[in-house]
Amino acid sequence: NLVVRQGLLHSDQELFNNGSQDSLVRQYSTNAAAFSSDFAAAMVKMGNISPLKGSKGEIRLNCRKVNN
């Protein structure tokens, strides 16, 4: 539970850290239906992202830097 500082992952807990996302975290913590709806919409949106093809994209050998 992020609101009581018991996030499982550090990256999740950072969503509730006196920042701009705190109000959204509070909303989702009290409204599971809103979270589920928004999460489903985000998954559909991500599923519709087309990968770059040919010379427009690359598979990085090291995800931290652009290939040389």
C-alpha atoms as one frame of an Amber mdcrd trajectory, in Angstrom:
protein
   0.000   0.000   0.000   1.778   3.096  -1.241  -0.229   5.494   0.904   1.135
   3.917   4.105   4.650   3.672   2.623   4.515  -0.106   2.082   5.125  -0.250
  -1.662   6.524  -3.570  -2.827   8.909  -2.008  -5.331  10.942   1.149  -4.816
   9.844   2.398  -8.241   6.184   2.004  -7.237   6.696   3.836  -3.953   8.248
   6.746  -5.862   4.786   7.370  -7.343   3.684   8.458  -3.870   6.483  10.681
  -2.689   5.044  14.170  -2.150   4.930  14.701  -5.900   2.452  15.388  -8.646
   1.138  11.792  -8.674   0.094  11.623  -5.014  -3.517  12.583  -5.705  -3.836
   9.879  -8.361  -2.347   7.267  -6.016  -4.852   8.273  -3.324  -7.727   8.079
  -5.833  -6.715   4.615  -7.024  -6.202   3.380  -3.451  -9.860   4.081  -2.681
 -11.383   3.292  -6.096 -10.281  -0.051  -7.523 -12.754   0.254 -10.409 -11.129
   3.496 -11.580  -7.683   1.891 -11.394  -8.831  -1.190 -13.299 -10.489   0.882
 -16.000  -7.502   3.192 -16.468  -5.060   0.266 -16.371  -7.017  -1.620 -19.031
  -7.133   1.464 -21.257  -3.374   1.949 -20.850  -2.677  -1.685 -21.775  -4.786
  -1.361 -24.935  -2.994   1.877 -25.817   0.419   0.254 -25.309  -0.676  -2.763
 -27.341  -1.420  -0.481 -30.269   2.108   0.948 -30.388   3.813  -0.222 -33.550
   7.501  -1.038 -33.346   9.905   0.938 -35.486  11.074  -1.011 -38.515  14.142
  -1.021 -40.692  16.453   1.945 -40.293  13.901   3.842 -38.162  14.673   1.829
 -35.057  17.225  -0.442 -33.442  17.467  -3.176 -30.860  19.897  -1.895 -28.276
  22.743  -4.131 -27.246  22.835  -2.240 -23.942  19.511  -0.667 -22.963  21.323
   2.234 -21.269  22.880   3.621 -24.441  22.372   3.960 -28.175  24.280   1.443
 -30.303  27.430   2.759 -32.005
